[in-house]
Structure formats: C-alpha cells, structure tokens
Amino acid sequence: MAKALIKLAYRQVIDALSTSDFEKKIFHTSYEEFLLKSQAYNMEGKFKTFDQIKANDGRANSLHYKLAIAVTHFIDALGNQIPELEDQLGNPVKFEVPEFKLLASDLTNKMAHEIAITYVTGELTLVTIINNYLVLACGDQRENSGPANTFTIKIQPNLAIVQFEEAQIIV
C-alpha cells in the first residue's frame, strides 16, 4: 500500500447517561447555557425543543457556537488528548481541533439534552492497514524512505478518516 496523508476524526456523544467527570461537566454546563441563551430566540416561551426553536428562528443555529464557548475550558483541560481513544499500547491520541455541536435539547426535559464533540487530529501518515488496524505515523512521512515511528489504532465506531491525500507515485 502506498502511504497516504490523512486526518482522523473521533465523535464523542454526550447525553444524560454519560458517566465520566468530563462528560458530566460538559453536559450540565452546556444545558444551563442552552436554557439561558435560547431565551433570545424564544422570547414568548412558545417552543420547548432546540429543533422547534431553530425552525422558528434560524439565528438559533448560533447556539452551537454559544454553547461551545461555555465549555471551552473543559475541552482545553484535555491537553489535546481525545477522551475514549487510545492506540493499541494505551497511549492517548492527540487532536488539533474540537468541533462542538448541539444535537438536541428541551427546555423542560434535561434528559433530552445531547451534544457531540468531534475531535480532529493533525496530519498523520497512513502507513498501512492490517485487518481492522490503522498503522500511522505523525506528520507527513510519505517521502521518508527510512523507518518511521508508528502507532496503531483499531478501526471502531465514531472514528473516521476525514481527509485523505494519496502519495504521488512516480514511475
């Protein structure tokens, strides 16, 4: 297999059943922020869910951004390490960019609140794929003809290749 330059994304969905301290903080803080910030798009209190509020006022899509600001300090505290994702030796996988999205919420039912954080890695070189495992190297190693330091990640739910650039093969 020719080496390819890729970026991975790992999506973490957080809801009322989430159990880690990080997830609980994100859940509670983002819900409280939803209750506060959604008022601007629902002045008369006619609507109860995020979907209803968005359908009534398209500006409510800015709640994704506004809630993300409220939880940024929790995400920053991760030190760019993706929660729940490790290589085969138990080492954390690093991310460069977190993307926050409000999936659903309800002003009258906190249990309906659900958000997702998608962690996007920096550039990685896909060295090869062995069964359900990606063998990767940090940075762009496509031109490197010598040995590279690699790590292995199992292909799993919520993990995706979101950028792919195949090596140019010159004959």
C-alpha positions as CSV (number, residue, x, y, z in Angstrom):
1,M,0.0,0.0,0.0
2,A,1.3,3.5,-0.9
3,K,1.5,5.9,2.1
4,A,-1.3,8.4,2.3
5,L,-1.7,11.6,4.3
6,I,-4.9,11.6,6.4
7,K,-6.7,13.3,9.3
8,L,-8.9,11.3,11.7
9,A,-12.0,12.5,13.5
10,Y,-13.4,10.9,16.6
11,R,-17.0,11.8,17.6
12,Q,-18.0,11.7,21.3
13,V,-21.7,11.9,22.0
14,I,-22.6,13.2,25.5
15,D,-26.0,12.9,27.0
16,A,-27.7,12.3,30.4
17,L,-26.4,8.8,30.6
18,S,-22.7,9.8,30.2
19,T,-20.6,8.8,33.2
20,S,-17.1,10.4,33.1
21,D,-16.5,13.6,35.1
22,F,-15.6,15.4,31.9
23,E,-18.8,14.3,30.2
24,K,-20.9,15.3,33.2
25,K,-19.4,18.8,33.3
26,I,-19.9,19.3,29.6
27,F,-23.5,18.0,29.8
28,H,-24.5,20.2,32.8
29,T,-22.7,23.3,31.7
30,S,-24.0,23.2,28.1
31,Y,-27.6,22.5,29.3
32,E,-27.5,25.5,31.6
33,E,-26.1,27.6,28.8
34,F,-28.9,26.3,26.5
35,L,-31.5,27.4,29.0
36,L,-30.0,30.9,29.2
37,K,-29.1,31.6,25.6
38,S,-32.1,30.0,23.9
39,Q,-34.3,32.7,25.5
40,A,-33.2,35.2,22.9
41,Y,-34.8,33.1,20.1
42,N,-37.9,32.1,22.1
43,M,-39.0,35.4,23.8
44,E,-42.6,34.3,24.3
45,G,-41.7,30.8,25.5
46,K,-43.8,29.1,22.9
47,F,-41.2,26.5,21.9
48,K,-39.7,23.8,24.1
49,T,-37.1,21.9,21.9
50,F,-34.0,23.1,20.1
51,D,-35.5,21.8,16.8
52,Q,-38.6,23.9,17.4
53,I,-36.6,27.0,18.3
54,K,-34.4,26.6,15.2
55,A,-37.4,26.1,12.9
56,N,-38.9,29.3,14.3
57,D,-35.7,31.4,14.2
58,G,-32.8,30.3,12.1
59,R,-30.5,32.5,14.1
60,A,-30.8,29.9,16.9
61,N,-28.2,27.9,15.0
62,S,-25.7,30.2,16.7
63,L,-26.4,28.1,19.9
64,H,-23.8,25.6,18.7
65,Y,-21.2,28.3,18.9
66,K,-22.5,29.9,22.1
67,L,-22.6,26.6,24.0
68,A,-19.2,25.7,22.7
69,I,-17.8,28.9,24.3
70,A,-19.3,27.9,27.6
71,V,-17.5,24.5,27.7
72,T,-14.2,25.5,26.0
73,H,-12.3,25.5,29.3
74,F,-13.2,21.8,29.9
75,I,-12.1,20.8,26.4
76,D,-8.8,22.8,26.8
77,A,-8.2,20.9,30.0
78,L,-7.9,17.7,28.0
79,G,-4.5,18.8,26.8
80,N,-5.4,17.9,23.2
81,Q,-5.9,14.3,24.1
82,I,-9.0,12.6,22.7
83,P,-11.1,11.1,25.5
84,E,-12.0,7.4,24.9
85,L,-9.5,7.0,22.1
86,E,-6.1,5.3,22.6
87,D,-3.6,3.5,20.5
88,Q,-3.0,-0.2,21.0
89,L,-0.5,0.5,23.7
90,G,-2.8,2.6,25.7
91,N,-1.4,6.0,24.7
92,P,-3.8,8.9,24.1
93,V,-4.3,10.1,20.5
94,K,-3.9,13.8,20.1
95,F,-6.3,16.2,18.4
96,E,-5.8,19.6,16.9
97,V,-9.4,20.9,16.5
98,P,-12.5,20.1,18.6
99,E,-15.9,20.7,16.9
100,F,-18.9,21.2,19.2
101,K,-22.5,20.5,18.1
102,L,-25.8,20.7,20.0
103,L,-27.7,17.6,18.7
104,A,-31.0,18.0,20.7
105,S,-32.3,19.7,23.8
106,D,-35.5,20.5,25.6
107,L,-36.3,23.4,27.9
108,T,-38.5,21.2,30.1
109,N,-36.6,17.9,30.0
110,K,-32.8,17.9,30.8
111,M,-32.7,14.2,29.8
112,A,-33.3,15.1,26.2
113,H,-30.1,17.3,26.1
114,E,-27.5,15.7,23.8
115,I,-24.3,17.2,22.3
116,A,-21.4,15.9,20.3
117,I,-17.7,16.8,20.2
118,T,-15.8,15.8,17.2
119,Y,-12.0,15.8,17.7
120,V,-10.0,16.2,14.5
121,T,-6.3,15.1,14.5
122,G,-3.4,16.8,12.8
123,E,-1.9,15.3,9.7
124,L,-1.0,11.6,10.0
125,T,0.7,9.3,7.6
126,L,-1.3,6.2,6.9
127,V,1.5,3.6,6.5
128,T,-0.7,0.6,6.0
129,I,-3.9,-1.2,7.1
130,I,-3.7,-4.6,8.8
131,N,-7.1,-6.2,9.3
132,N,-9.0,-3.7,11.4
133,Y,-6.0,-1.6,12.4
134,L,-4.6,1.6,11.0
135,V,-0.8,1.8,11.2
136,L,0.0,5.5,11.4
137,A,2.9,7.9,11.8
138,C,2.7,11.5,13.0
139,G,3.1,14.2,10.3
140,D,3.8,13.8,6.7
141,Q,6.1,10.7,6.3
142,R,5.3,10.0,2.7
143,E,8.7,10.9,1.4
144,N,10.6,9.2,4.2
145,S,12.2,6.1,2.9
146,G,13.6,5.0,6.3
147,P,11.9,3.7,9.3
148,A,9.2,5.8,11.0
149,N,7.9,5.8,14.5
150,T,4.4,4.4,14.2
151,F,1.4,3.7,16.3
152,T,-1.7,1.5,15.7
153,I,-5.4,2.4,16.2
154,K,-8.2,-0.1,15.8
155,I,-11.0,0.9,13.4
156,Q,-14.0,1.5,15.6
157,P,-17.4,3.2,15.8
158,N,-17.2,7.0,15.9
159,L,-13.8,7.0,14.2
160,A,-13.5,8.3,10.6
161,I,-10.9,9.3,8.1
162,V,-12.0,12.9,7.2
163,Q,-9.1,13.9,5.0
164,F,-7.2,11.7,2.6
165,E,-4.4,12.5,0.2
166,E,-2.7,9.6,-1.5
167,A,1.0,9.7,-2.2
168,Q,2.0,10.5,-5.7
169,I,3.7,7.5,-7.3
170,I,6.2,8.5,-10.0
171,V,7.1,5.7,-12.4
